[in-house]
């Protein structure tokens, strides 16, 4: 049994997960199906007497998936934890925490952060899940990764469809400023910890294949391109709501 858990909680020495494979698309399609069902039955969910229990379930999955990442590091000493790459300075980690409180308290402020940060930051993890390159479907980390990242999007769409939450111009600015603050923290952390620290992928390209491989190693250029891409994604995330508001304004 101990041998099994050492294997299941550990990671391989060779590539076990490849991007754009069945193991990559299947979890995303599963989450997309759940989001579609939420949209389809949104009115039923609004009137469901145990609707609050569903939100608590989402919060439970988010918190457990985030905490279990660190539990795994403690359980397998060879994995860490190592402050060089295991400090809680990640977009996805904070979004998971914020989203759990968002669904419980139906917080508009936390929704704003989760909406923009997920579509401008967490989306990269779904495109190229570089952190699970050495942990395929036979490993715990594979399921922990997809549970954390996909339930974030499920929670955001749940609040949009069921509780009719939406971002606005002020929330755009607040969320963008919050992202800048996190980036500043990551920058100083990378400098303090030295070689090996790469929070928010700002310091250097990752050793495993990633969408960020196209970025140059030069810090100034890397930062400029990343800031431009994040800004563009923020704008794209807000664009549908801007169009809706424009159409509604013309009807009045």
N, C-alpha and C positions, 0 to 999 in steps of 0.2 A: 504493500500500500504506500509506504514512504517513497519507494522508487517511482511509483506512478505520479504522486503529487510533485516530486522533484522535477519530473518531466513536464507535467501539465502546467505547473506554475513557472517553469523556467523558459529558456529560449534556446533556439538551435544555434549551431555554429555555421550553418549554411543557409542560403535563402530558402524560406518556406512559404513566403507570400510574394506574389507578383501582381503588380498593378494591371488593371483591365482584364482580369481573369474572372472566372465564375465566383471564386471566393471574394472578389472585390465587388462585383455587381449584385450578387444575391442579397447581402444585407441592405444595400441601398434600395433595391426593388421592394424588399419586405417593408422597409420604413415608408416608402412612397405609397404602398398599398394601404398602410395604416392611416396615413395622412388623407388619402382619398376617401377612406371610409369615414373618417372624422368629418370631412366636408359633406359627404353624402347624408350622414345622419346627424348633422349639426343641430337641427331643431329638436330631434329626439333627445340629444344629449343635454340641451338647454333645459328641458323639462324633466330630465331624469332625476328621481329623488335621491339617488346615491351619486350624483355628479361630483360632489366634493371628494368622495372616496377615490374617484378616478384621478383627480388632481393630486391627491396624496400618494397614490400609486406611482404617478409620474415622478413626483418629488423623491420618493423612496428609491426608485431605480437610478435617478440621477446622482443622489448622494452616495449610494452604495457603489455605483460604478466608479465614481471619482475616488472614494476612500479606498476601495479595493486595489486601486493602482499602487498605493503606498503600502497596504497590507502585504501585497505580493513581494514588494522589495524587502520588507522586513522578514518575511517567511523564508526567502531564498537569499542568504547572506552574500552569495557571489554576485547578485544583481545590484547591490547597493544597500541603502540609499546613499547617493553621492551628491553633495551640494552643487557640484559642477553642472549637473544636468537634471536634478530632481527637485529643485525648488519650485514652489507654486507660482511661477511667473509665466503662465501660458494663457492664451486667449481661451482655448477650449476648456481648460480647467476652471477658470473663473466663470465662464458662461454656464457650465454645468451647475456650479454653486448658485449663481444668480437665478438660473431657471428654476431650480428647486424651490427657492423662496418666492419666485414669481407666481408659480402655479398655486402655491398654498395661500398666499396673501392677495392674489390677483393684483399685483403691483404694476402699475403703468410705467413707473420709472425703471424697474428691472426689466420689463418687457422691452422698453426702448433699447436698453443696452444689449439684451439677448438677441433682439431682432437684427440690429446692425452688426454686432460682433460676430454672430453666427454666419451671416451672409458675406461679411467682408474678411473674416478670419478663419472660422472653422471650416468653411467651404473648401479651403486648400487641403485640409486633412482628408476630406472625402475624395478629392481628385487623385492625390498621390499619398496614400497612407504610409509614408516612409518609416514611421516609428515601429511598424509591425513587420518589417521585412524579414526578420528572423523568427517570427512567431505566426505560424499558419493556423488553420482551423482545428488542429489537435492541441492547441495551447490556450490557456486561460486568457492571456493578454489579447488575443484576437477578439474574443467575445467582449472583454472589458472595453476595448477600444471602440468597437462598433456600438455597444450599448450606450456608452457615454456620448459619443458624437452624434449618433442618429436620434437619440431620445431628445437631445437639445432641439432639433428641428421639429420633432413631433410635438414637443411642448409649446414651441412658438406658434406653430400652425393651429394647435388646439386653442390657444388663447385668441387667435385671429378669428377662427370660424365659430367657436362656441361662445366666447365672451366679447367678440367684436372689438378687440383691441387693435390699434393701428398706430404707426409712428406719425410724427408731424415734424415741422421744420425745427422747432426747439429741441426735440428729442434727437434729431439728426446732429445738431451741434453738440449737445451734451455727450452723446455717444462717441462722437469723433474726438472730443477733448479727452474723454476717458481713455480712448485708445492711445492717444499721444502720451498721456501720463504713464500708461503701462509700458509703452515703448521706451520712455526715458528711464524708467526703473530697470528695464531689461538691459539697456545700454550700459548703465553704471554697474549693474551686477556682472555683466560680461567682462567689463574692465577690471573689476575688483577680483574676480575669481581667476582671471587670466586664461591661458590656452585651454581649450576644451569646452569652455562655457559658450553656449550659443543660443541663449534665450531669444525667442521670437525669430530665430534663424537670421539674426542681424549680423553676427560676427563673420560667418563663413558658410560655404555650401556644406550640406550634410554629407556624410560618408556613404549613405544609401541613396538610391535613385529618388528624386523629388522634382516637383514642378519648379522648385526654386533653383534647380541646377542651371537654368538659363541665365541666372543673375551673375554678374561679374564678381570676382573676389574682392575688388577694390571697395572699401567700406563706403566712401562717399557716393559712388555710383550705385552701389547696392542699396543704400538707404534711400536715395532719390527715386529709384525705380520702384522699390517696395512702397514708399509713401504715395507715389503716383497711382500705383495699382490699387492700394487700399482706398484712396480717395475716390477713384473711379467706381469701385465696388460699392462704396457707400452711396454714391449718386445713383447707381443702377438699382440698389435695394430700395431707394426712396422713390424712384421714377414712377412705378405703377400707381402709388398713392398721389403723386403730384398730378398725373394724368386724370385720375378719378376726380380730384378736387377741381381741376380746370373744367372738366365736363359738367360737374355739378354747378359750378359758378355760371356757366353759360346758360344753363336751364332756368336759372333764377331771373 
